[in-house]
Amino acid sequence: MASEPTTSRPKAAATERGQWSGKLGFILAAAGSAIGLGNIWRFPFSVAEGGGGVFVLIYLFFVLAIGVPVILAELSIGRETRLNPVGALRKLMPGSWWPALGGLGVATGFAILAFYSVIAGWTIGYLYKSVTGEFNTAISASQSGEMFNQLTGDGGMVIFLTAVFMLLTILVVRGGINKGIERATKILMPALFILLVLLAVRAVTLPGGWAGVVYLFQPDFSELNAGVIMGALGQALFSLSLGMGAMITYGSYFPKDESIAAAGVSVAIFDTVIAVLAGLIIFPALFYADVELNTGPGLVFVTLPTIFNALPAGQFFAMSFYALLAIAALTSTISLMEVVVSYFIDERKWSREKAVWLIGSACFLLAIPSALANGASPFLSTFFGGPGDGLDFLSVQNTVWGTYSLSIGAFLICIFVGWKWGIPAALESLEAGGHRVPLRALWGFLVRYVCPIAVLVAFLYMVWPA
Ligand code: PHE
């Protein structure tokens, strides 16, 4: 077992470990972690699988009732301990099995990175296509689908793109906390937001586009089932980077005297606005171009090219979109890798250099089956449930780690903060520097009762559907 880090870290050590330049630096980095393919790729296809408006409604409810409380719970642990998830829980509950929860988080981060980097690789592929002008002529939904299948069916190409993306992640995480991570997000976030607003305005005003808005916001309760509830829960956690300690890790670099609760809530708001904007682009475009709803992980990639030509300067928009999406994905993969890296640095005393290269390479190897799962390998493409309509390996990873593992993680984090470490201690950490948490009693109630019960009910409902 690694030696116990000193209980109160001397100032020099804390500085050496890195710290955000301030509250804004943290918000940008945490928003960078939260906003990514989860909003723009995963949200739309989960909405399509979950039956539209009813999924969105439950998702929004979970963001408020579970996402916001859990974000504060994770930040309180990180800020108090200034450690990675494993070390943090060991410091708060020495000699217990709670550090294993941190271990689950580290493993989940690693596993998510291993399929996330594949989708991020597709983004680079599309960026390349937009630069070479493949979207210059109006393309139909079937042509667009063809283009997607061509890319993902080329095994060598997707593996190469995944490798490129993993390498980019390694290079930024190697630079350490504020140098790499903060700098990247400062310009990106506002630019991405403006571009999404422009695209949403265009999409909604396309002929037939309004049907997409209705689909997104009008709940059809006959679509409601256990999968929808579990999916919405997983999506809320995935999108906010919760349930695996990313926010414990990011909170651990938070300056001691700033208001962390306000920062956490702003991150949740930004993230949700971006997801809804993405929905307002994809669904109108989908109805306009007559793309099939159940396209799965390819949904965004098939839908978007069909509208770039309905825009003046379509190529410019396409290029900007894929470039920004790639950077948004990068600020998320950075946080996934940082959780694993900070564990090996704090607990195993690896150097940052050694950690990024070893973890990055191992993760790349694990990503290969996911890279081959959308056409390149027939076996992996219908991995679960057999040939024909089986689920592909990537979708299975996405559900197992991105939904189940994060939900279990979030459940246990709530139990830990609410019942073990205790709300008063967590509040003390959140309120360090004299910033009172608004609605602090409500927060305690949500963490102790509402979140754990809601997650439990979602799971039980899955196991014993009504
Ligand atoms: N929240 C990120 C996204 O939406 C993905 C992520 C999940 C990052 C979990 C870190 C931890 O793209």
Residues whose N, C-alpha, C, O or C-beta is under 5 A from the ligand:
A	BS01	LIG	S33 A34 I35 G36 L37 G38 N39 F238 S239 L240 S241 L242 A246 S332 S335 L336
